[in-house]
Amino acid sequence: MRTKFNGILTLLLAFLVHVTYAQDKVISGSVSDESGPLPGVTILKKGTTQGTETDFDGNYSLKVKVGDVLVYSFVGMKSEERTVGSANSINVKLENDNVLEEIIVTGYGTVKKNELTGSTVQINAEDIEQVPVASIDQVLQGKVAGLTLNSTSGTPGSVQNIRIRGISSITAGNEPLYVIDGVPMSNPNLAGSNATSSFTALSSISVDDIQSVTVLKDASATSAYGARGANGVIVITTKKGKTGKVSINVTSSVGFSNDAVDGPQMLTTAQREELYLDGIFNTYGAAQGFTRDQAQSFYNANLGFFGSQYKTWNDNGRTEYNWSDLITNKNAVTKSYGLSATGGDAISNFYASLSLFQAEATVIGSDFERFTAAFRYSRQLSDKFKLETSLTGSNSVQDGLLEQSAYFSSPRAAKYFMNPTNNPYNADGSINISNLAGSVRNPLYIAENDVNLNKTTRLIANTSLTWDTPIENLKFTTRFNMDFIVNDYTAFQNPIHGDGVSVGGSATRDNTNIVNYTAQNSLDYILNLGEDTKVDIKLLQEFQKNKRNYFQAYGEGFSVPGLQNLNSAAEPKGVDGTFTDWSIASYLAMANFTHKNKYILSTTVRREGSSRFPTNSRWGTFWSVGGAWNIHKESFMGSLDFINSLRLRTSYGKSGNANIGLNLYQSKFAFAGAYNGSGNIRPSSFGNPNLSWEIAKTLDIGLEFSMFDSRLNSSVSYYKRKTSELLLDVPLSSTSGFTSQYANAGSMENKGIEVELSYDVVRNNDLKITIGGNLATVDNKVLELPKDGNGVEIGPTTGTRAVSEGRIVREWFMRKEAGIDPQTGERLYYINGNDGATTNDYNVAQRGYQGTSALPTLTAGLNFNLDYKGFFISANAFYAGGHQVYESWSRYTIGGDRFSTDFFNGINVLLDRWQKPGDIARFPKITHTAEPWRTHTGNLYDGDYLRLKDLTAGYNLSSELLDKIGMDAVRIFVKGTNLYTWVKDDRLKYDPEVDIDGFSNLTTPPVKTVSLGVNLKF
């Protein structure tokens, strides 16, 4: 019996071993495409995270069981499935996925482009890599219809003011919201002083670490961000790890920068003297009885009255000094270096990078440097849990300069205002600081001895955990993000020469700490209602908190040159410290219904509360509905085979704007200052307990199509955005003791069309030529303003601009020049401010609306791309028009009096002045007077311009050459930015790309750069 039992047991064990070996085995094979072996293909057991990937030769091996289903996938290829049978080898050939749909990143998630109901534009890494700029926002101009960018300065690291579809608010903020890797972020100006170069927090992020930038424009796309989405949203997605063998990428470039336009040409000393003598003759000739030719003799005979600067200049040999050249840093060097690595398997992947960016300004005494390190890691912890984390650290240093106004210690001011008779150096070669005519300081000395330094360290940490719950198609994700910014500002004005002389030198030290943290919890569920119908649902809870600590100390009196720290100051003069914070809590519900991939309906509802508003109006509800119809998928389109894609979309929704200062709803007291040696308490603000959100409701209708085997691709959109309950800084009666109060009042409208178009002129295996572009219009109108007790509009008005119902927001409002009287040489003005009768009396003429503002009404982008057997050329241009620019410092530079010919210096266009009866001239007769500020349209110019934003040419080494040198990719290129600028109005001598206010301020203009670079991939 025992023998029989042993025999049966032996047979059973043998059977089990046989079955085990039949089920557990190792298979091998290769994966290829039409070009040959395909490395980096992912092979997973379906429904699990177990798998492998192909090696460099396309081979793989994997332990499997009979019956397992293997999924073979690779980016840009159609996935294939194979069931494991008795064979020990499985070879697979993948096909190109010609209908691979673009995935659009919307911040809180991603969506296929043909399931999108909103208006968005996505720019991918290949369009922004290796651009020699300090911040990512600088690469967007011309690439997104309806987006305008205005630079506060060309100094590296400066703030760029972006507007999307115009201006939606009058006194609240108009900046878009920035979202980085799914988290709304703050983007403050970190500059330690309003008088110096601005300093954007975005400059702390390396352009080479960015995978894509998506611009969200309509309510369907932006309402998910509630009260911060009214001005548009810019979604930045950083690079993540990729499955496959470890890939190393090295980038390097060096370039040389100069001002994009030469700017105004200043008067030579000889020209300046000519105009000065003109002024003497026009002012004193008739009364003193001398002719124009005798003005020089009259001047020499009255040096005690006129001064001797021109007599001295003539006696010393008429030497010219070109201060424009002296303050210019010609061929300013820009360098960029980057090293990154990425790789992973079916379980985890990583991305790591190091980068260094250095840029000199085109003016002396300023530069920028940034060092960045980034690490991203993703791991499938189990079949149910996935962990993703990222950490980015950067250190940025901007050596800025005085440039936001006509500061006499600014090198830009010296270019425009310095008396050209001043010798920059003494006879012994030292810098001249004691023998300078006029008020302008020697910038050569200031650049060497003054300090204006912003140092910023920024750390961004973002971690998420995703749980694939037991409920089918339901995922839960929790995310925490922390953004920590430390900015240290140091300023020093030396005691020898410049602004610090009167106090024996001064030093300022600011320290700003900003921490912004965001917590998110979300549920994502896919509800399948049938084979062709589904609903994607997202529920999200979000809390964001921002804290800012600020401390400043100031001291005067530095007895020894070289001592700059505050502890060396003889007198501590001031100390300041503040703490501010704000928070936002939100609840979000989103649903996206899709039927047969033809009909899409989306809806979003967000409930949001902001600490910027009182408790009774702290919470607001924002929403949108959108729909799309993929017409090309209908059966009746079958005969129209030349149409590849045709879709209609529309959306309508409500978003908000809470971009105002903190605690404006509160009536506050200030405790700073002293009275009779004791502390004091005084009222500081007049609050409004009913203050609430600014509301924007947007309609968007769009048609998108692709034709002729996707050679022609286009979209056309119409939008209309009405902003109501405007957050206005409303003037108050002086009897209140306050000047103004924030209130919800008034409404405004923006509407326009946007067109995008691209066409593959040639497309074959060797050659591809593509041309394209975009166009956008903005029609702005103020619909309603608050009224005072007498029914008179209360709108912000300045010396040059005003806001009025039925007109453009901040429309130019000033006296209108009627030309120069040919008989008298005096400037004429229209009495009513627009047309008709004229007068030469400035005070008699009325101000009038001029029909334009600083906001372009038409913008366009143009692009061209050519690829031929590895050689490539690409170009992008940008056009803006329909707006006007005002020359803000005209009193000094083209005033036609002693400001331009005696105190400071003028621009050479002043030579086109009236001299005798009958002359038709641009400028009136020159006078020996000092006229007050006079704003008029003679200094208001058409702002239309066209700029070649970038031009790139290069070569990608062929696969044959790469095989010989053992590398995956090599790219060599030369890139130029802002190489050419055309300006419609030849009177506009400054760079036409001015700040958002429309004034030609004395800041560093945008720069043109030519750089040479190389990308290596191992």
C-alpha angles and dihedrals in degrees: 000000000000089000091052091048091050090050093051091047091051091051091048093050090047089052092049092049089049092050091046093052089045091056104034114057143131118249127190137190147133137265124212144161131210090288097052139264114012118213123201097032112154117229115190134173102245113257094016140076092234116114149088141232138239121269127232090286094048095254128133143170129200139177108239145157128237108268096030114136114224121205117206113198138170132167111269093014133099111254118243131204128207129183117221112241134158095306118099095208131057121183119189134192116202123209128217114262100228091177095050104152121228114246114221119208109219099177101250090050147327132273135187111256093238089055094052120112098179136078110259140152122202124199115196132213096263089062096053106032120115095009107149098233133118098226135034096234090070092069096057100075112110094008098082123053111234096018119118126186125201120187120221087201143342090235106121112263096022124144119269114207110220125193124187116204094347133290117327100177135046105207103001121080122288098190119122121243116257118218120188118193093339097314126106108237137194118242107192129174101252097192113131093221136034089220095062139062112305116242121209123210088220089071087075091071120080115232089217091063093059121100099185145346119214122193114206114201115165134058094259089059100036106035089083085073093054116194093012099052102073093094095045132266130255111204115199118194118192125213118275135195120283129214113248141061117333110278122197122202125194123189129184134169139163126193145172124230136200134166110293090230128024092234127209118343111230125226116268114233090255092053091045090052090049091055092043091056089046088057092050091051095045092048104038107012099091095044095043095040102237132129129235090260090054094053092095091056091046089052094050090049093055105041091138089065101034101034126239105257094115093040090053091046092052093045091051095055102272095271114186123221117198106205091177089067093041095059095041121100097209118209092007109203123243121187132183129182128176139177123184138166132193136175145125148151137243091293106041144003138186144199123200130176144174123193141174125198123184128176133172119212119241089242126067120266101029138094143144135223131181131182117192134185124184136181128183125182133181127183135177098223092188140329088290108034132060126183124202125179136169135184127190124182128180141172117204128184122190119187097199134179143215104277114127093094142005095296110170092219092056118105089221090055089052090054092056104027110029115116103247091218089069114105109221092211137045122236091264092055096256120130113274110238102147107049103054124131114219134016100290117106125224105267091200089068094040092053091055100042110028124075129213108166133165116190118185131183115189130185122187118186122182124177130172136178120201123199120199095210125215087254107091115252093006120121130179121203129186120190136183125190130184124189113189121185126183116185123185117190123193125185128177129177112194122234096229106061134002136022095340098058097091093057098036092255129318137222132197128191122188128182121190124183118189124182120183119181130180130191121195133182120183143173121209119193132177111207110199111204095177140324094299102027130075142155121214109207128189127184116185137180118195136181124185128186128185124192126184127189118188131185130176135179129186132191140176137203118057110183100183122055112240096035108113108151121104094244088066093057115112092213126031098213107178147007130188135178135174140174123203133172140174136182141197128201121192144179118198135190122185130176129182117191118198127182120188087334086279105090122044128182122180132183133181132189123182127182111198137179125196130193088217090080134059120266094256092059101022096111126065135177120224126183148162141193124202139174138192134190119202094207095179090069092062117106093235088064092062094097092051094074092158088071110080097176135007123170138165122205137177137174141179129187153136127256133164148222125222096162099134135109123288125273095002090145090064128084099227140193126218121220100186122110134035138259120202090342095310134096118265140205121214137166110263107174140022106227132206115219090194097055112135146158126316106236127218122187115191133192117196128181122180141176120200127185143170123198145176098033089322092301092125117049125174146155132195123195138182121198137182121186123184118191116199136174087040115204096237130178094226120198116243132209112270088236088072091065090236133089101218148355132207113243140160105254139134137019139238137192136214123185137163149126131267127201129187124185138172131172132188101221091182126014123171139120094282106028136038124174120181130179126185148143149170137236132196137179131200123199109187127189135169106227103183140006132186118264131220124230091281094052094255118143117255105213131150109263129181134175091277108020140042142182119225137160114271094018139093115282111261092003116186106267118184145106115302118232116228096194133260119311104244092211102047104020092232125137114252128210133195107251095219093043096250118045146331124053120031138209137189091216110097092199093054094054117087127225117251141187111261099202097242140074138194090271115098111235093197128038131171140179127206128195139181130187131184128180122181122170093320097323115110140183125186132177135182129189135182132208129192126179148150094068136094135227126213122216097228100189096046093124089068102035107032102015095119094224139079092303088072101032106032117013098037134347136281138217118260092243085081087079086078091077135133114267108161140010112289095031116137104207140157095229131045124244116298115251136195092235139100106237123196124244111294120183118200141140093268085084095041113096137187106262098205113135142158121212131188096225098188141352121190132183127176151128134251111209114243122250090250092058092043091054090053094052095037099240133127098219141354124188125183118187147162118213133191125192127197090359097156134026127187119194122195097208110058089199090069102088098164122080106285092219095086130161122286093268092065098238124131096231123186094257131126106280124226112287135231115224135190114197137176119211147169133205120201125189123190 
